[in-house]
């Protein structure tokens, strides 16, 4: 019992920076930056690899809009010497609620609108695939629901 108590007291919360670069619909090119909050043992290092899970958020400006999201995920990755930037994600998944604002010459009609929904993401050896289903807040939107997707690097 004492050993379990010591292990629980030896845990700290850490933020890890996560990034991604992708091409998709409807943002086209975009670059995301965010963070993931994980609880880990104090003496644990992700320099050569570790598994983390926890809440994360991401902001992703793109060619035809901007997306923000909050969700839950798991990943196995490494930070190298950077200590807090998870630059290599060997494997990971995430589910997040997202809000997307489009502008310019986007693929959607109307070009500028706000959408919200859910997105799932899978990363294998730095390659990321994301798919989501979003609903438009615009009364002029056709269609109301939009399937979004992307392919890129990162988490």
TALINNOR-V168094 format. One record per residue. N is the residue number from 1. PSI is psi as a letter, one per 20 degrees, with the letter a starting at -180 (none if undefined). Layout:
n psi
N PSI
N PSI
This chain:
n psi
1 h
2 h
3 g
4 g
5 g
6 g
7 h
8 h
9 h
10 j
11 q
12 q
13 p
14 q
15 p
16 p
17 p
18 q
19 r
20 q
21 p
22 r
23 p
24 a
25 p
26 j
27 i
28 c
29 p
30 q
31 p
32 q
33 q
34 a
35 q
36 p
37 p
38 q
39 p
40 q
41 q
42 h
43 j
44 p
45 p
46 j
47 h
48 j
49 q
50 r
51 p
52 q
53 q
54 a
55 q
56 q
57 q
58 q
59 p
60 n
61 q
62 a
63 h
64 k
65 a
66 q
67 q
68 q
69 q
70 p
71 a
72 q
73 r
74 q
75 q
76 o
77 a
78 q
79 i
80 c
81 i
82 i
83 g
84 i
85 o
86 n
87 h
88 o
89 o
90 h
91 q
92 q
93 q
94 q
95 p
96 q
97 p
98 q
99 p
100 p
101 p
102 q
103 r
104 b
105 l
106 r
107 i
108 r
109 o
110 r
111 g
112 o
113 r
114 p
115 q
116 q
117 b
118 q
119 p
120 q
121 p
122 p
123 p
124 o
125 l
126 i
127 p
128 p
129 p
130 q
131 p
132 r
133 o
134 q
135 p
136 q
137 i
138 p
139 i
140 i
141 p
142 o
143 r
144 g
145 p
146 p
147 p
148 q
149 q
150 r
151 p
152 b
153 p
154 b
155 none
